[in-house]
């Protein structure tokens, strides 16, 4: 039974991760084929991340209330059907809309996958199980660019989405036949629809404002949207403070372990998501790589993540997560800085290979210990919400970084995507990613020490 839970969780998470990383390689081709503007190309990614980021909060909480297996299966159905809609999109608007629906499915599916693992495995085995989950998911994510490049170049970009259908069939078969149902024992009441709606609108306004700033620096409308989005974010916190059954239980953040790990998540995943969105454009549009070559260029990270994640996940179960998280983010920061050396005429061996190796090493060290720290700091009845919150934070980091890095590039070159005439825009964006990863390393130093059981102290009861 536990093996089936782990396999179902891995395949489900892998669908989302493959979809995201494969799309980064396919997106330059999609932009040309549909065609799509710079802003529309960003929203193919941003629309998905927006709904995933906002609704993953209530997705985790709904699983604790109504059944984690039930929400897991429902999310998988939505994700699969919207993937079909993505594959058959005939213009950018339809693709963006289908991607938004896909984000809703992922918001139900992803937090439940990790929550099911956390419930199925005891404290002593959980670190290893999460390490296996992180390793397998990371390998699938890292293999996404290669798969996306191959499908886009030899078949069609539409198969990047079509590949989700057989994977979803495997997940649903396991879920209905082998995965047991579970709920939070003390969770009652109605879902926090007001809070969920508030944060969805807030994030939408914030990202829309940042995206418009890439193209209209003198327009006052983005500034007004940004201010209103920030105001709604404050309102969301107040709503959650007063709600009887909040989508974000604020008590989770009272423990230093969870709050620090959440900050770390935002910083590291902002660096990663922002960098990996723009690197394929640099490789294909500036350095002349084919989609398949761009996918191959990122392939070395697979071996490092595959080998390293289970080892460091087990290590975190013995010594705690603080040291691996600090070291992993610091190593990754070096890799992001090395990406600044990409450009016209740069060779693969001297310019592309080093950062992919260094970033892969950093993520192998950091990802599984981070996940162990997050889930180890959560009460058993809140594991769905805790997983959802942390996943949401990682996606919000992606959202913000893509928009902000686009502004950095636009200031240099007049457009939100890399151009040969203005190479410094891309370089400055990669240095910004390095700074974010370095700040993540600093934040890890504030994690509480490990207890004898290997989990962080400072959790709430």
C-alpha positions in Angstrom: 0.0 0.0 0.0 2.7 2.5 0.9 4.6 1.7 -2.2 1.5 2.5 -4.3 1.1 5.8 -2.5 4.7 6.7 -3.2 4.5 5.8 -6.9 1.2 7.6 -7.4 2.6 10.7 -5.7 5.7 10.6 -7.7 4.0 10.3 -11.1 1.4 12.9 -10.2 4.1 15.4 -9.1 6.2 14.5 -12.1 3.3 15.5 -14.5 3.4 19.0 -13.2 7.1 19.3 -13.1 7.6 17.8 -16.6 4.9 20.1 -17.9 6.7 23.1 -16.5 10.3 22.3 -17.5 9.4 20.9 -20.9 7.4 24.0 -21.6 10.4 26.2 -21.0 12.2 24.6 -24.0 9.0 24.5 -26.2 7.9 28.1 -25.4 10.1 29.9 -27.9 8.7 27.6 -30.6 5.1 28.1 -29.3 5.6 31.8 -29.4 6.6 31.7 -33.1 4.0 29.1 -34.2 0.8 30.5 -32.7 2.1 33.3 -32.8 2.2 35.1 -29.4 3.6 38.4 -28.1 6.3 38.6 -25.4 3.6 39.2 -22.8 1.4 36.3 -24.1 4.5 34.0 -24.0 5.0 34.9 -20.4 1.3 34.4 -19.5 1.4 30.8 -21.0 3.6 30.2 -18.0 2.3 32.8 -15.6 -1.4 31.9 -16.0 -0.7 28.3 -14.9 1.5 29.5 -12.0 -1.0 32.1 -10.9 -3.9 29.7 -10.3 -1.6 27.0 -9.0 0.0 29.5 -6.5 -3.3 30.9 -5.3 -5.5 27.8 -5.2 -2.9 25.3 -3.9 -3.6 26.9 -0.5 -7.2 25.8 -0.5 -6.3 22.6 -2.3 -4.3 21.3 0.6 -6.9 22.4 3.2 -9.7 20.8 1.2 -7.9 17.5 1.3 -7.6 17.7 5.1 -11.4 18.3 5.2 -12.9 16.1 2.5 -10.3 13.5 1.9 -6.8 13.7 0.5 -7.3 10.8 -2.0 -10.5 12.3 -3.3 -9.0 15.7 -4.0 -5.8 14.1 -5.4 -7.9 12.1 -8.0 -10.1 15.2 -8.8 -7.0 17.3 -9.4 -5.5 14.6 -11.7 -8.7 14.5 -13.8 -8.8 18.3 -14.2 -5.1 18.4 -15.0 -5.4 15.7 -17.7 -8.4 17.1 -19.4 -7.0 20.6 -19.5 -3.8 19.2 -20.9 -5.8 17.9 -23.9 -7.3 21.4 -24.3 -3.7 22.9 -24.3 -2.7 20.4 -26.9 -5.5 21.4 -29.2 -5.2 25.2 -28.7 -5.3 27.2 -31.9 -4.3 30.6 -30.6 -2.4 32.1 -27.6 -5.6 33.1 -25.8 -7.0 29.6 -25.8 -3.7 28.2 -24.7 -3.4 30.7 -21.8 -7.0 29.9 -20.7 -6.3 26.1 -20.8 -3.1 26.6 -18.8 -5.1 28.5 -16.1 -7.5 25.5 -15.8 -4.5 23.2 -15.7 -3.2 25.3 -12.7 -6.5 24.6 -10.9 -6.0 20.9 -11.3 -2.4 21.0 -10.2 -3.5 23.0 -7.1 -5.6 20.1 -6.0 -3.2 17.3 -7.1 0.3 18.5 -5.9 -0.3 19.2 -2.1 -2.2 16.0 -1.7 0.6 13.9 -3.2 3.0 15.0 -0.5 0.3 14.9 2.2 -0.5 11.2 1.3 3.2 10.3 1.7 3.5 12.1 5.0 0.5 10.3 6.4 1.5 6.9 5.0 5.1 6.9 6.4 6.2 7.2 10.1 8.6 9.9 11.3 11.7 7.6 11.0 10.9 6.5 7.4 9.4 9.8 6.2 12.7 11.5 5.4 13.8 8.7 3.1 10.4 8.5 1.4 10.3 12.2 0.8 13.9 12.0 -0.5 12.8 9.3 -3.0 9.8 11.5 -4.0 12.0 14.6 -4.3 14.6 12.6 -6.3 12.2 11.0 -8.7 10.2 14.2 -9.2 13.4 16.2 -9.7 14.7 13.7 -12.3 11.4 13.9 -14.2 11.5 17.7 -14.0 15.2 17.8 -15.1 14.4 15.4 -17.9 11.5 17.7 -19.0 13.7 20.0 -21.1 15.1 17.0 -23.0 11.7 15.5 -23.5 10.2 18.9 -24.5 13.0 19.6 -26.9 12.6 16.2 -28.6 8.8 16.3 -28.8 8.9 19.9 -30.1 11.6 19.4 -32.7 10.7 15.9 -34.0 6.9 16.0 -33.6 5.0 19.1 -32.3 4.9 21.3 -29.3 1.4 20.0 -28.7 2.8 16.7 -27.5 4.4 18.5 -24.6 0.9 18.6 -23.2 -0.4 15.3 -24.7 2.2 13.3 -22.8 0.3 14.0 -19.6 -2.7 11.8 -20.6 -1.0 8.3 -20.2 0.7 9.5 -17.0 -2.6 10.7 -15.5 -4.1 7.3 -16.4 -1.4 5.6 -14.3 -2.0 7.9 -11.3 -5.8 7.4 -11.4 -5.5 3.7 -11.6 -3.3 3.5 -8.5 -5.3 6.1 -6.6 -8.6 4.2 -7.0 -7.2 0.7 -6.5 -4.4 1.1 -3.9 -4.3 4.5 -2.2 -6.2 4.7 1.1 -8.3 7.7 2.1 -7.2 10.0 4.9 -8.4 13.2 6.5 -7.4 15.7 9.2 -8.8 14.3 12.4 -9.7 17.7 13.9 -10.6 19.7 10.7 -14.2 20.9 10.6 -16.2 23.8 9.1 -16.5 25.3 5.6 -13.7 26.1 3.2 -12.3 29.6 3.3 -13.7 30.8 0.0 -13.3 34.5 0.9 -9.6 34.2 1.8 -8.9 32.1 -1.3 -10.7 34.6 -3.6 -8.8 37.5 -2.0 -5.4 36.0 -2.5 -6.2 34.9 -6.0 -7.1 38.4 -7.0 -4.2 39.9 -5.1 -1.7 37.7 -6.9 -3.3 38.3 -10.3 -3.0 42.1 -9.8 0.6 41.9 -8.6 1.8 39.8 -11.5 -0.3 41.7 -14.1 1.2 44.9 -12.8 4.8 43.6 -12.9 4.2 42.2 -16.4 2.8 45.5 -17.8 5.8 47.4 -16.2 8.0 45.5 -18.6 6.5 47.3 -21.6 5.0 50.5 -20.3 7.3 52.2 -17.9 5.5 55.5 -17.9 2.0 54.0 -17.6 0.4 54.8 -14.1 -2.0 51.9 -14.3 0.5 49.2 -13.3 1.5 51.2 -10.2 -2.2 51.4 -9.2 -2.7 47.7 -9.7 0.5 46.9 -7.7 -0.8 49.1 -4.8 -4.2 47.5 -4.9 -2.7 44.0 -5.0 -0.5 44.8 -2.0 -3.6 46.1 -0.2 -5.5 42.9 -0.9 -2.5 40.9 0.4 -2.8 42.7 3.7 -6.5 42.2 3.7 -5.9 38.4 3.1 -3.8 38.2 6.2 -6.5 40.0 8.3 -9.2 37.7 6.9 -7.1 34.6 7.8 -6.5 36.0 11.3 -10.2 36.2 11.9 -11.5 33.2 10.0 -12.6 30.2 12.0 -11.3 27.8 9.4 -8.6 29.7 7.4 -7.1 28.4 4.2 -3.8 29.5 5.7 -3.7 28.6 9.4 -1.4 31.4 10.7 -0.4 29.3 13.7 1.8 27.3 11.4 4.1 30.3 11.1 4.5 30.6 14.9 7.1 27.9 14.7 10.5 29.3 13.6 11.3 26.1 11.6 8.3 26.5 9.3 8.4 30.2 8.9 12.2 30.1 8.1 11.8 27.2 5.7 9.0 29.1 3.9 11.2 32.2 3.4 14.0 29.9 2.1 11.5 28.3 -0.3 10.5 31.7 -1.7 14.0 32.9 -2.3 15.5 29.7 -3.7 12.6 28.9 -6.0 12.4 32.5 -7.2 16.0 32.2 -8.3 15.4 28.8 -9.9 12.1 29.6 -11.7 13.2 33.0 -12.9 16.5 31.7 -14.3 15.1 28.6 -16.0 12.4 30.6 -17.7 14.9 32.8 -19.5 17.8 30.4 -20.1 16.0 28.5 -22.9 15.3 31.8 -24.7 18.9 32.7 -24.4 20.1 29.3 -25.7 17.6 29.2 -28.7 17.2 32.9 -29.7 20.7 34.1 -28.9 23.1 31.2 -29.1 21.3 29.3 -32.0 20.4 26.1 -30.2 17.6 23.9 -31.5 14.9 22.9 -29.0 16.5 19.5 -28.6 19.9 20.9 -28.1 18.5 23.3 -25.5 17.0 20.3 -23.7 20.3 18.4 -23.8 22.2 21.4 -22.5 20.3 21.1 -19.2 20.6 17.3 -19.0 23.6 17.1 -16.6 21.5 18.2 -13.7 19.6 14.9 -13.8 22.4 12.7 -12.6 23.3 15.0 -9.8 19.8 15.4 -8.5 19.0 11.7 -8.9 22.0 10.6 -6.9 22.1 13.4 -4.4 18.4 13.9 -3.3 17.9 10.5 -1.5 21.3 10.8 0.2 20.7 14.3 1.5 17.1 13.5 2.4 18.3 10.6 4.6 21.1 12.9 6.0 18.5 15.5 6.9 16.6 12.8 8.9 19.8 12.3 11.0 21.4 15.7 11.4 18.6 18.1 10.5 18.1 20.3 7.5 19.9 23.5 8.4 23.4 22.7 7.1 22.3 21.0 3.8 19.9 23.8 3.0 22.6 26.4 3.7 25.2 24.7 1.6 22.8 23.8 -1.2 21.6 27.3 -1.7 25.2 28.7 -1.6 26.3 26.3 -4.2 23.3 27.0 -6.4 24.1 30.8 -6.2 27.4 30.2 -7.8 25.7 28.3 -10.6 23.2 31.1 -11.3 26.1 33.6 -11.4 27.9 31.4 -14.0 24.8 31.6 -16.2 25.6 35.3 -16.7 28.4 34.2 -19.0 26.1 32.9 -21.7 25.8 34.8 -25.0 26.6 34.8 -28.7 29.6 32.6 -29.5 29.9 31.1 -26.0 30.8 27.4 -26.0 28.8 24.7 -24.3 31.8 23.3 -22.4 33.0 26.6 -20.9 29.8 28.5 -20.5 26.7 26.2 -20.4 28.0 23.0 -18.7 29.5 24.6 -15.5 26.3 26.3 -14.3 24.1 23.3 -15.0 26.5 21.1 -13.0 26.8 23.5 -10.1 23.1 24.3 -9.9 22.3 20.5 -10.1 24.7 19.9 -7.2 23.1 22.7 -5.1 19.6 21.5 -5.7 20.6 17.9 -4.9 21.9 19.1 -1.5 19.0 21.4 -0.7 15.6 20.1 -2.0 15.0 17.0 0.0 16.2 18.5 3.3 14.0 21.5 2.6 10.9 19.3 2.1 11.8 17.3 5.2 12.1 20.5 7.2 8.7 21.8 6.0 6.7 18.6 6.6 8.5 17.9 9.9 7.5 21.3 11.2 3.8 20.7 10.5 1.2 19.2 12.8 -0.2 15.9 11.5 -3.7 17.4 11.1 -2.3 20.3 9.0 0.0 18.4 6.6 -2.2 19.2 3.6 -2.3 22.9 4.4 1.4 23.0 5.2 2.3 21.3 1.9 -0.1 23.6 0.0 1.3 26.7 1.6 4.9 25.7 0.9 4.1 24.7 -2.7 2.3 28.0 -3.2 5.2 30.0 -1.9 7.6 28.2 -4.4 5.2 29.1 -7.3 4.7 32.7 -6.1 8.5 32.9 -6.1 8.5 31.7 -9.7 5.8 34.2 -10.6 7.5 37.2 -9.1 10.9 36.3 -10.4 9.8 35.9 -14.0 8.0 39.2 -13.9 10.9 41.1 -12.2 13.6 39.5 -14.3 11.6 40.5 -17.3 11.7 44.1 -16.1 15.5 43.8 -15.6 15.9 42.6 -19.2 13.4 45.2 -20.6 15.3 48.1 -18.9 18.4 47.0 -20.8 16.9 46.0 -24.2 13.4 47.3 -24.5 11.8 43.9 -24.5 11.0 41.3 -21.8 13.0 38.5 -23.5 16.8 38.3 -24.2 18.0 40.0 -27.4 21.5 39.8 -29.1 21.7 43.6 -29.1 21.4 43.9 -25.4 23.2 40.9 -23.8 23.6 42.6 -20.4 19.9 42.3 -19.6 20.1 38.6 -19.4 23.4 38.7 -17.5 21.9 41.1 -14.9 18.9 38.8 -14.5 21.1 35.8 -13.8 23.1 37.8 -11.2 19.8 38.7 -9.6 19.0 35.0 -9.4 22.4 34.4 -7.8 21.7 37.0 -5.1 18.3 35.5 -4.3 19.9 32.0 -3.8 22.6 33.6 -1.6 19.9 35.2 0.5 18.2 31.8 0.8 21.5 30.4 2.2 21.6 33.2 4.8 18.0 32.5 5.8 18.9 28.8 6.4 21.3 29.8 9.1 18.3 30.9 11.2 16.7 27.5 11.2 16.5 25.9 14.7 18.9 23.1 15.6 18.0 19.5 14.9 16.5 17.4 17.6 17.7 13.8 18.3 15.1 12.4 16.0 16.5 14.4 13.1 13.6 16.8 12.8 13.7 20.5 13.5 12.7 21.9 16.9 10.5 24.9 17.1 7.3 23.3 15.7 3.9 24.0 17.1 1.7 21.3 18.7 
